[in-house]
Amino acid sequence: MKRGPATDDKIKRTTSLTLRLNQREVRALDIYCKRFRVKSKSEFMRRTIMQAIVGRFDSEHPSLWEQGELSLFSQDLKKI
């Protein structure tokens, strides 16, 4: 299945978050990125965070979803 253009409003990244790390954490991240040739720290952190979130949701299924609802992103975010 072919995806639509990346400029689709549904997937456009418009929200910014700030992440604070201590010096040891920054050093560990820098070493990791250098060792494994990570080109974009932002993309790496976004992907890693989302994998953790979706993985946790998946492991807690079905207790997380109401009445068999399987689509995380179809829920109204105002309820959270």
N, C-alpha and C positions, 0 to 999 in steps of 0.2 A: 504494500500500500504506500503510495507516494504522499509525502507531507506537503502542506501548503507552504507559501512563502514564510520566511522567518520573521517578517515584519508584521505578521498577523497580530492584532491587538490583544488577543487572548494570551499570547506568549511573550509579549514585549516586556522587558524588565524595566520597570519604572520606579521601584522602591529600593532605597539604599539602606544597608545595615552597616553598623560599625562593630568590629571585632577587636577586642583588646587582648593582647598577649603579654606575658612577662618576657624578659630577655632570654631565658632558657627555652621557652616555647618558640620564640622567633628564630633562635639559632637552630633548633631541631627542625622547624619548618624549612628554613633555608637549606640545611644539609639534605633533607629529604628531596626537596625540589631539584637541587643540583644533582644528587645521586641518580634520581629517576627521571631526569630531564623533563621536569614539569615546566611547560612554557608559560602558562597562565595560572598564577596562584589563585586568582579570583575564581576561575572556572573550576580548579581543583577543589577549593573549599566548598563552593556551591554544590558540586557533584557529590562530595563526601558527606556533606550535611544532609542533602536530600536522600542519599542512599540509606543513611541511618534512620531518617524519619519514615520513609516508605517501608523499609525493612521492619521497623518496629510496628507500624500499622499492620503489616502483613502477618507478623507473628502473633498479634493479638486478635486477629480475625477469628471468629465472628463477633466477639464481645464488643468491639469498637463500633460496629455498624448496627444501625437500627433496622429491624425487619429485613435483613438480607441485603441492605444497600451495599454495593460493591465499589462505587465510584467516589473516591476521596475528593476529587476536585469538583464534583457536581453539588456539593453541600454549600449552603449559604454561609459565607465566612463571618457574617455578622453574629452568628450564634456562638462563635468560639470565644 
